[in-house]
Amino acid sequence: MLARLAFNLDLDVKRDKLIDVLWPDSDIDNARHSLAQALSSLRRQLEPPDLPKNSVLLADHTRIRLLADAVSTDLQRFASSATLAIKAPNSHDKVDLWQRAITRSLMKNSPTRRYQTH
């Protein structure tokens, strides 16, 4: 669920869509219950008691949203870097910005990253 919400950062994701993706073979009542439990668990992890409710996750009876002001994702950072590269004024800057975006993305997602020192 977190991956789906993060991919759609700051956009409403319909509860029914999450149910279809996460519990496709469950009857609707069990799937809704599973979604409510998963959302409750996710909220406890992302919004500990010292944070105000709805500071990271917004949810109502039809949709759920992960707030971009509270969360940063690799995809979001890469998309921002790609936008800078696309808007660069010349080819040299475009290539340089694309290389930086890709290198940062690969380094952050490297399985050996945790062993690297800076």
Secondary structure as GFF3:
##gff-version 3
##sequence-region A 1 118
A	DSSP	alpha_helix	2	7	.	.	.	ID=ss1
A	DSSP	beta_strand	13	14	.	.	.	ID=ss2
A	DSSP	alpha_helix	15	22	.	.	.	ID=ss3
A	DSSP	alpha_helix	28	46	.	.	.	ID=ss4
A	DSSP	beta_strand	57	59	.	.	.	ID=ss5
A	DSSP	beta_strand	63	66	.	.	.	ID=ss6
A	DSSP	alpha_helix	74	87	.	.	.	ID=ss7
A	DSSP	alpha_helix	91	108	.	.	.	ID=ss8
A	DSSP	three_ten_helix	113	115	.	.	.	ID=ss9
###
